[in-house]
Amino acid sequence: MNTLINVLAFLLANYGGTWAITFAYVAGTRMLNVVDVFAEGFDEAALFQSYLLQTYVTLFICCLFSFSFFFLKNYWRYVFLMAPLVVPASYGLFFLINHPA
């Protein structure tokens, strides 16, 4: 039963990471307006494609790190488990803030 809970937590954290990337994009472009996507002549599709490429590579690396959740026994296992939720979204906001407009 404990193994099933660990597997579900692993899958949920990695699935939540994919939604965190999308939420970070919407928050950065629509709510916080760090990039003016409504400016005339701005190609939002190119920004979104570049954003997704970089953040999903980061998510994939974090998913590999979160796999160590099954092998660690101290509190670090939860740090690695939460990496797909925190790191790609934070990197995505950093990418949007530093994107040349």
N, C-alpha and C positions, 0 to 999 in steps of 0.2 A: 504494500500500500504506500509506503514511504517513497519507493522508487517511482510509482505512478504520479505522486504529487510532484516529485522533482522533475519528471519529464514534462508534466503539464506546465510547471513554472518556467521551464526552459523554453517551451514552445510559445507560451504567452508573452514572455519577455521579448523574444525575437519577432513575433508578430506585432507586438506593440511598437517595436522599433521602426517598422515600416510605416506605421501611421504617425509616429512622432516626426518622421522626415516630412511627410505631407503637411502636418500641422505647423511645423517650423517654417515651411515655405509660405503657407497662407498667412501665418502671423507676421512674417518678415515683409511680405509684399503688400498685404492688404490692411493689416491692423497697425503695424509699427511704421509702415511706409519707409523702410530703409532703402528701398529701390523704387524709383518712380516708374512703375510699369505702365502707367497711363500716359506717359509723355509721347508726343508725336514722333513717329519714326523709331520707337523702341521695339525691339524684337523680343517679345516675352518668350516665344517658343524656344529661341536659342538659349536664353537664360535658363529656362526650365530644364532643357536637355542637359546643359552643362552642370546645373545644380544636381539633377538626379544622378548623373554619371558619378560625380565625385562623392555624393553622400551615400549612394548604394555600395560603392567600393568600401567606404568607411564602415557601413553596416555589415558587410560581409566579413571584414576583418574582426569586428566586434563580436559577430556570431561565432567565429572561431575561438575567440577569447572566452566567450560565455560557455563554450563547451567544457571548459575546465571546471565549471560549477560542479560537475559530477565527480571530480577527483579531489578537490580541496575539502578540508574539514573545518577550517576556522572561519572567521567572519569575512575573509577575502572572497569566499565563494559567492557571497551575495553582491559584493562589489563587481565581480566579473559577470554575474548574472544580469545586473542592471546596466551594464555597459551598452548593449544595443538600444536601450531606451534613452540614455543620456548623451552619449558621445556623438552619434550621427546628427541628432537634432541641434546640439550645440555647435558642431562644426558647420552645419548648414546655415545657421544664423550668422556665424563668423564669415562664411563665404558670401552671404548676401550683403553684409555690412561692408565688406572690402571689395565688392564687385564694382569695377569702373562703370559708371553710368553714362 
